[in-house]
Amino acid sequence: MEHAKALGIKGIMTLVVLWLVLGAGYDMSFWPMILITTIVLGVISYFAGDMGILPTAGNMIATISDLVVTFLVVWLLGLLMTDISGGTIALAAIISAVIIAVGEYFFHIYLFKDGPQPAHGSDGRHP
């Protein structure tokens, strides 16, 4: 249940940011671009970053990895799912990645305090 709550918080944060940046800012469609990107990004960054990197490397490294993953996912899916130029997609991906990384920094603090802990035993309580 803790994982579902954490994934829900992360999903809502990501969806709102992508909707504002990609939808309102770049006129990209909610379906499939914004919704699929939110799902793909949420799954990858939660399990690899929040449950893998965060407990072992700490908040700053996990936040930087979230920034890179967000940029790559938004950029690559944008290239695949839209007919917008690569440079425009890259700019939208950079803006999205920076805003989401700020949110992820605070999300990581929540995970340290109240969220689910990774199964491999590292407590990682060093935001």
BAPADREN-292767 format. One record per residue (C-alpha): residue number from 1; x, y, z. Coordinates in steps of 0.05 Angstrom, whole numbers, plus 5000, padded with zeros to 4 digits. Layout:
<mise seq="NUM" x="X" y="Y" z="Z"/>
...
This chain:
<mise seq="1" x="5000" y="5000" z="5000"/>
<mise seq="2" x="5058" y="5047" z="5014"/>
<mise seq="3" x="5085" y="5036" z="4943"/>
<mise seq="4" x="5016" y="5052" z="4914"/>
<mise seq="5" x="5012" y="5117" z="4953"/>
<mise seq="6" x="5083" y="5137" z="4933"/>
<mise seq="7" x="5071" y="5120" z="4860"/>
<mise seq="8" x="5006" y="5160" z="4863"/>
<mise seq="9" x="5041" y="5221" z="4890"/>
<mise seq="10" x="5097" y="5215" z="4839"/>
<mise seq="11" x="5047" y="5203" z="4783"/>
<mise seq="12" x="5005" y="5263" z="4799"/>
<mise seq="13" x="5066" y="5308" z="4805"/>
<mise seq="14" x="5093" y="5284" z="4739"/>
<mise seq="15" x="5026" y="5288" z="4703"/>
<mise seq="16" x="5014" y="5359" z="4725"/>
<mise seq="17" x="5084" y="5382" z="4705"/>
<mise seq="18" x="5081" y="5348" z="4637"/>
<mise seq="19" x="5011" y="5373" z="4624"/>
<mise seq="20" x="5032" y="5444" z="4639"/>
<mise seq="21" x="5098" y="5442" z="4602"/>
<mise seq="22" x="5082" y="5396" z="4543"/>
<mise seq="23" x="5008" y="5408" z="4538"/>
<mise seq="24" x="4999" y="5481" z="4555"/>
<mise seq="25" x="5069" y="5504" z="4535"/>
<mise seq="26" x="5081" y="5462" z="4472"/>
<mise seq="27" x="5010" y="5442" z="4452"/>
<mise seq="28" x="5025" y="5367" z="4455"/>
<mise seq="29" x="4967" y="5319" z="4462"/>
<mise seq="30" x="4946" y="5291" z="4529"/>
<mise seq="31" x="4936" y="5223" z="4496"/>
<mise seq="32" x="4983" y="5191" z="4479"/>
<mise seq="33" x="5042" y="5237" z="4492"/>
<mise seq="34" x="5031" y="5264" z="4562"/>
<mise seq="35" x="4997" y="5203" z="4592"/>
<mise seq="36" x="5044" y="5151" z="4564"/>
<mise seq="37" x="5105" y="5192" z="4582"/>
<mise seq="38" x="5079" y="5200" z="4653"/>
<mise seq="39" x="5070" y="5124" z="4660"/>
<mise seq="40" x="5137" y="5105" z="4629"/>
<mise seq="41" x="5174" y="5158" z="4668"/>
<mise seq="42" x="5140" y="5140" z="4733"/>
<mise seq="43" x="5156" y="5066" z="4728"/>
<mise seq="44" x="5228" y="5075" z="4708"/>
<mise seq="45" x="5245" y="5130" z="4757"/>
<mise seq="46" x="5208" y="5099" z="4816"/>
<mise seq="47" x="5238" y="5030" z="4813"/>
<mise seq="48" x="5308" y="5048" z="4787"/>
<mise seq="49" x="5316" y="5116" z="4820"/>
<mise seq="50" x="5274" y="5119" z="4882"/>
<mise seq="51" x="5280" y="5046" z="4904"/>
<mise seq="52" x="5350" y="5033" z="4874"/>
<mise seq="53" x="5394" y="5095" z="4870"/>
<mise seq="54" x="5364" y="5137" z="4926"/>
<mise seq="55" x="5376" y="5090" z="4985"/>
<mise seq="56" x="5448" y="5076" z="4965"/>
<mise seq="57" x="5472" y="5142" z="4935"/>
<mise seq="58" x="5429" y="5194" z="4970"/>
<mise seq="59" x="5382" y="5250" z="4949"/>
<mise seq="60" x="5428" y="5292" z="4905"/>
<mise seq="61" x="5452" y="5234" z="4862"/>
<mise seq="62" x="5381" y="5207" z="4856"/>
<mise seq="63" x="5355" y="5276" z="4837"/>
<mise seq="64" x="5408" y="5284" z="4784"/>
<mise seq="65" x="5392" y="5215" z="4757"/>
<mise seq="66" x="5318" y="5234" z="4755"/>
<mise seq="67" x="5336" y="5296" z="4716"/>
<mise seq="68" x="5374" y="5256" z="4664"/>
<mise seq="69" x="5322" y="5201" z="4659"/>
<mise seq="70" x="5266" y="5252" z="4653"/>
<mise seq="71" x="5302" y="5288" z="4597"/>
<mise seq="72" x="5316" y="5224" z="4559"/>
<mise seq="73" x="5246" y="5195" z="4566"/>
<mise seq="74" x="5210" y="5260" z="4547"/>
<mise seq="75" x="5258" y="5273" z="4490"/>
<mise seq="76" x="5257" y="5203" z="4460"/>
<mise seq="77" x="5182" y="5193" z="4468"/>
<mise seq="78" x="5170" y="5262" z="4440"/>
<mise seq="79" x="5211" y="5245" z="4379"/>
<mise seq="80" x="5172" y="5180" z="4371"/>
<mise seq="81" x="5101" y="5206" z="4384"/>
<mise seq="82" x="5100" y="5276" z="4355"/>
<mise seq="83" x="5119" y="5311" z="4292"/>
<mise seq="84" x="5150" y="5369" z="4329"/>
<mise seq="85" x="5223" y="5385" z="4313"/>
<mise seq="86" x="5278" y="5351" z="4353"/>
<mise seq="87" x="5304" y="5418" z="4380"/>
<mise seq="88" x="5235" y="5438" z="4405"/>
<mise seq="89" x="5226" y="5370" z="4437"/>
<mise seq="90" x="5294" y="5376" z="4470"/>
<mise seq="91" x="5277" y="5444" z="4499"/>
<mise seq="92" x="5211" y="5418" z="4525"/>
<mise seq="93" x="5247" y="5358" z="4555"/>
<mise seq="94" x="5299" y="5403" z="4590"/>
<mise seq="95" x="5245" y="5447" z="4620"/>
<mise seq="96" x="5205" y="5386" z="4642"/>
<mise seq="97" x="5267" y="5352" z="4671"/>
<mise seq="98" x="5288" y="5412" z="4713"/>
<mise seq="99" x="5219" y="5423" z="4742"/>
<mise seq="100" x="5208" y="5349" z="4756"/>
<mise seq="101" x="5278" y="5344" z="4787"/>
<mise seq="102" x="5260" y="5398" z="4837"/>
<mise seq="103" x="5196" y="5361" z="4855"/>
<mise seq="104" x="5235" y="5295" z="4860"/>
<mise seq="105" x="5283" y="5326" z="4910"/>
<mise seq="106" x="5224" y="5339" z="4957"/>
<mise seq="107" x="5192" y="5272" z="4939"/>
<mise seq="108" x="5256" y="5237" z="4961"/>
<mise seq="109" x="5252" y="5272" z="5029"/>
<mise seq="110" x="5181" y="5246" z="5036"/>
<mise seq="111" x="5206" y="5176" z="5018"/>
<mise seq="112" x="5260" y="5179" z="5072"/>
<mise seq="113" x="5210" y="5201" z="5125"/>
<mise seq="114" x="5144" y="5166" z="5109"/>
<mise seq="115" x="5150" y="5126" z="5045"/>
<mise seq="116" x="5163" y="5053" z="5030"/>
<mise seq="117" x="5234" y="5029" z="5043"/>
<mise seq="118" x="5272" y="4988" z="4992"/>
<mise seq="119" x="5272" y="4913" z="5001"/>
<mise seq="120" x="5347" y="4903" z="5002"/>
<mise seq="121" x="5356" y="4930" z="5073"/>
<mise seq="122" x="5392" y="4996" z="5062"/>
<mise seq="123" x="5356" y="5049" z="5102"/>
<mise seq="124" x="5386" y="5106" z="5062"/>
<mise seq="125" x="5361" y="5158" z="5110"/>
<mise seq="126" x="5407" y="5214" z="5088"/>
<mise seq="127" x="5369" y="5267" z="5048"/>
